[in-house]
């Protein structure tokens, strides 16, 4: 087993000339990839939907080795508070190596080490997460309003022995104002409502969707995301799925294999029919020769 190189405690004192952020700031090896105090996936849908998005994503504008897709892994976003993270249900980064340093699978995504922010984020609403995922766009009051998660304790400047704790921002603020992610999709499986937000002038603007056929086109990827009614992993329902410039749903890897197998079956069947037709035509020719008094075996 190959272990990652040892990284010293952070922050590392600077030198003259200054050392690079790769040497002085935490990397994914230094930051936790799991939080034991957080609950696991809220339901099975949160496991299946990201799989479909990943397995139907096929972008010809970027080679596969320049695409990273993350699902339910820590996204560290602020070097000033290096322990703060969000955990998107699904996110896409383009134009970076598929592997960390082109050699290792990622356990988390650390933006100050990667140098590239996510391009698309998808959040799947759960009960009680609407304020977190939608900020002021949320249509209900969060039951956790005012109960911000606390972290990054600091000493009391008055020296009275108390602690000062700073609350991390919600996902909406992180995606819009800190990471400035261009496209943000939010899907509520309980109402089957898809909402799309595009970063315009530094702020998210909700995009108008066709209520009977919700779809949104991302020109930079030459792909779009829409609601597809169909069966995935044995479950028939509405799913988020990618579609191409012809409006066709992009097939998953399994569907591609099934299509190839079906094409091969049809090709073999056509070959069989052509062989039977040729044999029938040859038999008919032999019969006509015999009727004319010619033995076809002597030809």
N, C-alpha and C positions, 0 to 999 in steps of 0.2 A: 504494500500500500504506500502511495506517495503522499506525504504530508506537506502542507503549505509551509513556506518559510516562516521563521519566527519573526514576529513583529514586536517591537518594544512598546512599553506603555506610552499612551498619548496624553497630552500633546508632547511632541518631541521638541526640545529646544532648537531654535533656529541657529544657523551658522552664517558665516560670511565667506563665500557667496551663499545666498539662501538655498536651502534644499527644497526639492519639489514636494507638492502636496502628497504624492504617492508615498513619500518617505516620512512625512511629518504628521499626516492626518489619518484617522482610522480608516481601515479598509473593511471589506466584508468579512475578512477573517477575524477582525478584532471586535465586531459588533454582533450581538446575539441575533440568531435567526428565529428564535421562538420565545414567547413570553408565557411562562407557565401559569400566570394569573389570568390570561385571557381564555375564554371558552373556545372550543373547536368550531368547525363549520356548523352554521345554524341549522342547515337541513341538506338533504341529498341534492337538491337543485343547485346549490352553491358549488357542488362538486361536478355535476354534469354539464351545466351551461358553459363554464370556462373551457371544458374539453371540446365542446362543439365549436366554439369560437376559434380555438387553436387549430383544430383539425380541419376546419374549412377555410383557414387563412392561407391564401396563395397569391403573393404579390410579385408580379413579374418585374416591377421596377427596382426591386432589391434582391440580390442573391440570397439564398437561405442562410448562408454563413454571415450575413450582415443584418440579421433580424433576431431580436430577442423578445420572447413573450414570457411574461411573468404572471403567475396565478397564485394568489394567497401567499406571497412571500413579502418580507419586510422591505419597504421602500424608504430608505433614509434620505432625508431631503434638506436638512439644515446643518451645516458644519458648525454653527455656533452652539447648537444643542445636538450633539452627535448621537445621543441615545433616542432622540425622537424619531418616530417612523409612522408611516401609514401602511396599511396592508390591503391594497386594492384587490378586488375579486379577480380582475383581469387587466393587464396593461401591455402595451406594445411599444417597443423602442426600435427604431430603424436607423441604419447607418452605423451600427456598432458591431463588433464581433459577436457571434453567437455564444462563444465561450468567454469567460473572464480571462483577460490576458491571452485569449485564444488557446487556453489549455485546460481550464477548470470550469465545471458546472457551478453556477451561482447558487449560493445559499441565501443571498439577499441582493438588493440593488442599491448601491451607494452612489448618489448622483455626483458628489464631489470627486469621486474616484473615476467614475465612468466618463464624465464630461458631456453627457447627452441626456436630456430629460425625456420621459415618455412622450409619445406622440398621441396616443389614444389611451383613455382609461375607461373601464366599464365597471360600474357598481351595481350590485343586485340588492335592492332594498329588502330589509328585514324589519320586523316590528321593532320600533324604538330607534331605528337608525336614520330616519328621514332628515332630522335636523343635522346630523353629522354629514350625510351624503349630499344634501341639497341646500344647506345653509338657510338663508332667508327665502329661498325659493320653495322651501318645504311648506306644505299646506296644512300641517297639523302641528300642535305644540308637542315637542319631545318630552316624554316623561322624565328624561334626564336633564331637562333644562336647568342650568345653574350648577349641575354636578359635573364640572369639568374634570378631566383626568389631570392629576398633578404629577409633576416630575421636576428634575433638575433643581434639587434643594440647594439653597445658598445660606450662608451665615447672615444673621440679622445685623445690619449695619449699626444699630443702636447698642449692640452687645448685650441684649437682655436674655440671651439664650434661646430665643424663639427662632423658627425657621421661616424663610421666605421661599415660597414655591411658585413657579411659573407654570401656567397651564399651556399645553400645546394647542395650536389652532386646530379647527375642524378640517376635515378632508376638503371641503369646498374651498376654504381659504388656501390650503396648501396647493391644490390643483390649479386654482385660478391665479393667485397672487404670488406664490413662491416658485412653483415649478412652471407655471404658465403653459399648461398642457393644452394644445390646440383643440382637441375634441374630447368631450366628456359625455358618455352615455350612461343613463340611469334607467334600469328596468325593474318594474314591480311585477313579480309573477302572480301576485294575488289579484291584481286588477288588469294584468296583461298590458300595462301602459309603458310605452317607451318614450323617454324624454331625451332630447339631444341638445347639448350646449356647445356652442362654438366660441372660441376666444376672439373677440372683436374689440380693438382699441383697449386692450388690457383688462376687459371684463367679459364674462360669459353672457352670451345672448341665447335665449332658447330659440331653437329652430322650429319652424312650422312643419308638421308632418301630415301626410294624408291619413285621416283617421281610419279609413277602411283598408289601407295598405301602407302601414308605417314603414318608410324606408328613408335612409339618408346616405347621400353620395359623398365620398371623400376623394376629391379630385387628385390630391397629392399621391394617393395610393392607387388610383384607378380602380377602386373597390368601394362598395357600399355595405351598410349594415341594415338589415330589416328584420321584420317578424315573419317567421316561417312556421307554418303548421305542418307538422310531420312527426315521424317516429325516430327517436335517437336513443340508442341503448335500451330499446324496448319500451320507451315512454313516448306516447303520442300526445303532444301539446303544442303550444306556441313557444318557439325558441328564437333567440337572437342568432342571426346567421349572416355570413358574408355573401354578397352577390356581385356578379361581374358587370362589365360595360354593356352586355347584351340583356341584362336583367335576369340572367340565369343564376340560380343558387350554386355557389362554388361547392363541388363535391368534397366530402371528407376523404381521408386516405382509404378508409374501408370501402366507401362507395366507388372510388376510383378502381380499386382492385376488383370489385364486383362488376363494374362496367367493362374492364379489360377482359374478365373471365367471360362475360356475356358476349362481347365482341368476338372473342376467340371461339366460343361455342357457335355463334352465327356463321363465322368464317368456315369452320369445319363442316357445318351443316350445308352451306352453299357448295363447298367442294364435293361433299357426298352427292348432292343433287346433280351437280354438273357431271360427275362420274357416272351416275345412273343414267342420265340423259344421253351421254356419249355411248354408253353400252347399249342402250335401247336403239339408238340410231344405227350403230354398227350391226346389231341383230337384224334390223329392218333391211339394211343394205344387203346382207347375206341372203335374206329370204328373197329379195327381188332378183338377185343373181341366180339363185337356184330356179326361180320361176322362169327365167330366161334361158335355162339349160346350161348355166355356167356354174362349175363347182368353185365356190369361193376359196376352198382350201388350196387350189392349184394356182391361185393368183399370187 
